[in-house]
Amino acid sequence: MSKNIIWIIILAIALIGFIFFLGTGKEIVDPQKIAEDWIVNNSSTYKFDGQNLTFLSVENDKMYFAFESTSAGYGDRTGQMSATVITPHIIEIIVEDGEVVSAITDGRYNEINNEMIGAVFEDKEVSVYFLNVENQQEELVEVKRIIPHEPGVSYPFSALTQLLNGPTQEESESGIFSMINPGTVAYDLTLEGEVATVDFNEKLQEGVAGSATVIAIRNQIERTLLQFDYITEVVISINGDSEEILQP
């Protein structure tokens, strides 16, 4: 068999293979592009409030990307109270046969199953302050709460969240109550030096009248935050305005 015939056969086989490949309708897609598209369209943490997605590196079969969230926590946080703080994340992606088979954010959150994984930081016991009537007078009452550590969420903010959730049913039945209006939401808590500024929605002051009520609300908020040694002063604001808020 001549060399020309052999080359013709080889070219024919290659041509048939190429035509067959085209006929399958498949195309070669860059795994990095697959990973990026998956993060943007399927990662619940990124979809909720992610931004600035950046490719970092490839190590073995794992690709790493960085992005930021505008609030703390993971997954779809709709209806949850999360600290409004820019939170950096690293997401690890594994792509096999053109599909994302693993997506883990910060080594803690499975973006495919939408659940936390691995070890969680230690829980912390904090105090929140409600009211009780003793000897016909309202007095502050300290109750304990156990709060889980959540990356990006400060313990003061978590303690404040527990305060706004109000007394438990058992505590209420024992006479403990809160003067803070149900539906009050803390939008943000910022620390500047030893001063904590807390911004609430309008519900905090809705229908509030009388110096005793105002003082009680202020005491509940301030005592809950002043338990942390690094806070020595508390500024209360509503939608960013701290002037004449909760004034007697």
N, C-alpha and C positions, 0 to 999 in steps of 0.2 A: 504493500500500500504506500503510495507516495506521500511525501510530507504535506503537499497541498491538500490532499484529500483529508488527512488527519486534522489539519487546521480548520478545514471546512466543517468537519464533524464537531470539533470543539466549539466553534463559533455558533453552530446550529443549536447545540445543547445549551449554551449560555443564553442564546436568544429565547429559546423555549422557556428556560427558567425565569428569565426577566419578564416574559409575557405572562407566565403563571403568577408571578409575584404581583404584577399589576392587576391581574384578574381577581386576586383576593381582596383588593380594596384597602389593604393595609398600608400604612406609611410609618416610616421611622420617626418617632417623636422624641425629642430631648427629654430625659428624665427630670432635669431641672425645671423645664417648662411645665411638665406634668405636676411636679410638686408645687410650684408657685400657683398654678391654676387651682389646685386642690385647696391650698391654704385660703386663697381669696374666696372661693365658693363654698367650702365645706367646713373649715375650722370654725367652730362656734365662738371661740375666744376672739379670733381675728374678725369674724363677721360682725360681732357685736360692736366693737369700738377700736379695732386694730388700724394701724397706719404705719407708713414707712417700712414696708416689707423689704428686707435686704438679704441677698444670698451671702453666706459666710464661707462655707467650706464643704468638702466631701471627705469623709473618713470611712474607708472600706465601703460598705454599701449604704452608709448613712449620709444624708445631706442636712446641713444646718442653716437655718434662716433666723434672722433677728427681726423683731417688730415691736411696736409700742402700743399699749392700750391707754386710753384716756381715763380709765378708772381701774381700781384694783379688782382682783379676783379672776376667775376662769369661766369659760362657757358663756351661755346666754344669761346675763344677769338682769333681765327684765323684771322689774318689781322688787329687786333686791336693793338694800341700802349698801352701797360701796363707796369707799373714799374716792373723791375726785382727785386723782393724782396720776401723773404720767408714770406708767409701769412698764419697764422693759421686759421682754420675753425672748427666750430662745426656743425654737421648735425644731425637733428632730424628725426627719421624714425618711421613710424607706419605700422605694418604688420597685415593684417586681412585675414583670410582664406588662408594663404600661399602666399599672394601677398602684395607688398608694395603699400599702398594707399595714403601715404603722405611722402614727403621728402623735408625738408626745411633746407637750409644752412644759418647759422648765423641769423635766424629769418627774412631774407631779400630776399632770392632767392628760388623760387619754382623749384626744380630740375625735377619735372614731366612735368610741363608746360613750363619750361625754360623761366621764366620771373621774374622780380623783384616784390616784394610785400611790403606792409607796408610803413611806413614813411621813407623818405630819408633825410639825413642831409641837412642843408641849402646850397643853391648855393652860390658861392662867385664871386664877381666882381674883375677881375684882369686886369692889363695893359699888352699889348704886343706892341712892337715897330717895326714899318716899316719905310719906307722912302718916302719922297716927295721932289719935286724940287721947291724951292722958291728962287727968285732972282738969278736964274741960279746956285743955289747950292743945293746939296742934304742935307736934314736935317731929323733928326729922328722925327717920328710922333707917338704920343701915341694914341692907340685906345683901347677901352674897350671890354672885353669879359666876359660873364657869364659862369662859369664852375661849373658842379655839383660835389659834394663831392663823392669820390669813395674810399671805405676802402682800405688802402694799397697804394694809389696813393697820393703823396704829391701835394700841390697846386703849388709849383715851377715846378714840372714835367708837371702838367696839363697846366700851363701857357706856358711852352715851346712847348707843343704839339700844342696849339693854334697858336703860332708863326710859327711853321713849316707848319701848314695848309695854311698859307698865307692870304692875304687880301680877303675880300668878294668881290663879283662882284661889288657891289655899291662902295666900297672903291677903287677898281681898276679903275672904271670909273671916280672917282674924282682925279685920279693921284697918288694914294698911291700904292707903290710896295715894293717888298722884294728882297734883293740881295742874299738871301739863295736859293740854288738850289732846285727846285721841286724834290721830291723823297728822300730828306734828312730825315733820321730817327734817333731819339735819342734812343739808346739802354738802357741807364741807367743814373740815376742822383743820386750821393751819396753825403752826407753831412758829413764832418769831421770838427768839430768845426764850424767855420763860413765860411769854404771853400766848395763851391759846385763844384764837378767835373762832367762834362757831357761828355758822350761817344757817338759819332756819327758814322754813316757808312761813307764809302769813298765818297759818293755823296756830302758831305758838302764842300769838297775841289776840286771837279772835275771841271777842266777848269777855276779855279779861278786864276786871275793874276792881278797884280797892287796893289799898297799900298792902294789906295782909296777903292777898292772893299773889300780887306781884312779887313780894319778898319771898313767899314760899316757893314760887317757880324758880326764881333766881337762886335760892339756896339749894334746891334740888340739883340744878345744873352745875353750879359752882362746886358744891361739895363732891359731886361725882368726879369732876375733872381735877380738883385740887388734891385728890388722894395720890396723884402721881408727883413725885418730888420735883420733877423738872418743870412743873407748871405752878406758877405763883400768882397768876392773874388770869381772869377769864373775861373776854369781851363777847357780848352776845349781839348778833345782828340778824336782820330779816331781809332777805334778798340783797345783801350787801350793805344795808343801811343800819348803822349802830346808834344813830341819833334818836333819842327819845323812845328807845325800845324798852319795854317793861319798866316804865317809870311810874312810881306811886301816884 
